[in-house]
Amino acid sequence: MKKWIALVLALVCVLGLVGCSTSKVDKNTQVFKTENITRITFYTLPNGDNGFEVPSEYMAEITAWLGSFTIDGKADKALAPGSNSVSVEIEYADGTIVKNGLSTTKVDGVTYYMKHDDAPECYFVILE
């Protein structure tokens, strides 16, 4: 009888651990927070040291576009060619700075591709 109780308890523990580890990622959540942004700078490879700061006249349009980034499928260990060749640095009013590529993001240590709306025309003007 004690063996059966121990077996049932072990099975409950294993199922509980499996249930906790299979948490799903909310693919509708915005990747970039868009409130209280004070500065946005894009960086491109191979010129990663020289950023392209977004002028004030394009801030609203670029901020709205960054708000469209959501999580897509899980990335393989080897990323697709060109992934994260453009990255963004966002500075917020409280001094927080977030740096991330425009292709992938990490959630709980797992890399996911991102999907987003088409880039506005001003994005290409900024990178010229």
Secondary structure, 3 states (H helix, E strand, C coil): CHHHHHHHHHHHHHHHHHHHHCCCCCCCCECCCCCCEEEEEEEECCCCCCCEECCHHHHHHHHHHHCCCEEEEECCCCCCCCCCCEEEEEEECCCCEEEEECCEEEECCEEEEEECCCCCHHHHHHHC
